Amino acid sequence: MADARAARGIAKRNLGRLDEAEEDLRYAIRTAEELGDRQLPAWTWRNLAKVAELRGDKAAAEELLQRSKDAESRGPH
């Protein structure tokens, strides 16, 4: 479910439906983290950063990219 919501969030971002995209991407991150998934959150945070960039919020985008890097460092090795 988390993977499907992340994919839908990316599609909505590409359609310019940024609020809906953010909702789906945050749901995907939350669900994946609750389930202990260590791969999905990293790339989902990156896609959420792209939503922030599209909104023109550079500071939020940078913060979200840092979260992606942090999640990636905890990812599967």
C-alpha positions in Angstrom: 0.0 0.0 0.0 2.8 2.4 0.8 4.5 1.8 -2.5 1.2 2.3 -4.4 0.5 5.6 -2.5 4.0 6.8 -3.3 3.6 6.1 -7.0 0.2 7.9 -6.9 1.8 10.8 -5.2 4.4 11.1 -7.9 1.8 10.9 -10.6 -0.2 13.7 -8.8 2.9 15.8 -8.5 3.5 15.4 -12.2 -0.1 16.6 -12.8 0.5 19.7 -10.6 -1.8 18.5 -7.8 0.8 19.3 -5.2 -1.4 19.1 -2.1 -2.7 15.7 -3.0 0.8 14.6 -3.9 2.2 15.6 -0.6 -0.6 13.8 1.2 0.1 10.6 -0.6 3.8 10.8 -0.2 3.6 11.5 3.5 1.2 8.6 3.9 3.7 6.3 2.1 6.6 7.4 4.3 4.6 7.1 7.5 3.3 3.6 6.6 6.7 2.4 5.4 8.4 3.6 8.5 5.8 2.0 10.7 6.4 -1.3 8.9 10.1 -1.0 9.3 10.7 -0.6 5.5 14.2 0.8 5.1 14.2 1.4 1.3 10.9 3.2 0.4 11.3 6.2 2.7 14.6 7.5 1.2 13.3 7.9 -2.4 9.9 9.0 -1.1 11.5 11.8 0.9 13.3 12.9 -2.4 10.0 13.0 -4.2 8.5 15.0 -1.5 11.4 17.4 -1.8 10.5 17.9 -5.5 7.0 18.9 -4.4 8.5 21.5 -2.1 10.7 22.7 -5.0 7.7 23.1 -7.2 6.1 25.2 -4.6 9.2 27.4 -4.5 10.1 26.4 -0.9 13.8 25.9 -1.2 14.4 25.6 2.6 11.8 22.8 2.9 13.2 21.0 -0.1 16.7 21.1 1.4 15.3 19.7 4.7 13.5 17.0 2.9 16.5 16.0 0.9 18.5 15.8 4.2 15.8 13.4 5.5 16.2 11.4 2.4 20.0 11.1 3.0 19.4 10.2 6.6 16.9 7.5 5.6 19.3 6.2 2.9 22.0 5.8 5.5 19.7 3.6 7.5 18.6 1.7 4.4 19.4 -1.9 3.3 23.1 -2.6 3.2 
